[in-house]
Amino acid sequence: MMSSLANIVLFVALVITSAMVALMYLKLKRFDRYHAEYQQIFDKTGVALIGAQRAVATFGSESRETLALLGARIEEARESARQLEALTQSARELSQARSRSSNS
């Protein structure tokens, strides 16, 4: 009688332990799936960061080119403004000279 009572207790303990192991196995499988998903997310994040880095580098080089072109255009505009100012001054002087000669 005593041995069958001990067997029943051991059997119940074995069933409970087996159930707990099964639950732990299921949790580990779920964690493994989560790990795979996180790995994919980190991989995609890495690719996105590399793309962003390239975009920033390209933006920097294109900005330098644009700035150089803009500087050249500004110098061209200044030269055109100087020429226009000289032509305007010359036209004023010519107009004043004509006014003086027609008044004389």
WOWOFEN-V195855 format. One record per residue. PSI is psi in degrees with one decimal (999 if undefined). OMEGA is omega in degrees with one decimal (999 if undefined). BURIAL is 1 if it has 9 or more other C-alpha atoms within 8 Angstrom, else 0. Layout:
# WOWOFEN-V195855
PSI/OMEGA/BURIAL
PSI/OMEGA/BURIAL
This chain:
# WOWOFEN-V195855
-43.5/-178.2/0
-38.7/-177.9/0
-35.4/178.1/0
-32.2/175.6/0
-41.8/178.0/0
-38.4/177.5/0
-39.9/178.9/0
-44.8/179.8/0
-45.2/178.7/0
-38.0/178.3/0
-44.1/178.3/0
-42.0/178.5/0
-39.3/178.0/0
-41.8/178.7/0
-44.3/-179.9/0
-43.8/179.0/0
-42.3/178.3/0
-40.8/178.6/0
-42.8/179.6/0
-39.9/178.0/0
-41.3/178.3/0
-42.6/177.9/0
-42.8/178.1/0
-39.2/178.0/0
-44.2/178.8/0
-40.8/178.3/0
-40.7/178.3/0
-38.2/176.1/0
-42.9/179.5/0
-43.5/176.7/0
-37.2/177.9/0
-41.7/176.3/0
-43.8/178.0/0
-41.1/178.9/0
-43.2/178.9/0
-41.0/178.7/0
-44.0/178.7/0
-38.6/178.5/0
-42.2/177.5/0
-41.5/179.8/0
-43.7/179.2/0
-37.2/177.4/0
-45.3/178.9/0
-38.0/178.3/0
-41.0/177.6/0
-43.9/178.5/0
-42.1/179.9/0
-40.1/179.0/0
-37.2/176.8/0
-42.0/176.7/0
-41.2/178.5/0
-39.4/178.2/0
-44.1/178.5/0
-40.4/179.6/0
-41.9/179.1/0
-41.5/178.9/0
-43.6/178.7/0
-42.1/178.5/0
-41.0/179.7/0
-45.4/-179.0/0
-40.1/177.7/0
-35.1/178.3/0
-40.4/178.1/0
-42.8/178.9/0
-44.8/179.8/0
-41.0/179.4/0
-41.1/178.2/0
-44.3/178.3/0
-40.5/179.2/0
-40.5/177.3/0
-41.5/178.3/0
-42.0/179.6/0
-37.3/178.4/0
-42.1/177.7/0
-40.3/176.6/0
-41.9/179.8/0
-39.9/178.3/0
-42.6/179.1/0
-41.8/177.6/0
-39.5/178.9/0
-39.1/177.5/0
-44.5/179.3/0
-42.0/179.2/0
-41.8/178.4/0
-40.6/179.0/0
-42.3/178.4/0
-39.6/178.5/0
-44.1/178.7/0
-41.4/179.0/0
-40.2/178.7/0
-38.7/177.8/0
-46.3/-179.6/0
-40.7/178.9/0
-40.5/179.0/0
-41.8/179.1/0
-37.3/179.8/0
-40.8/178.0/0
-39.4/178.8/0
-40.5/179.8/0
-40.2/-178.0/0
-30.1/178.3/0
-24.6/176.9/0
-21.1/-176.1/0
999/999/0
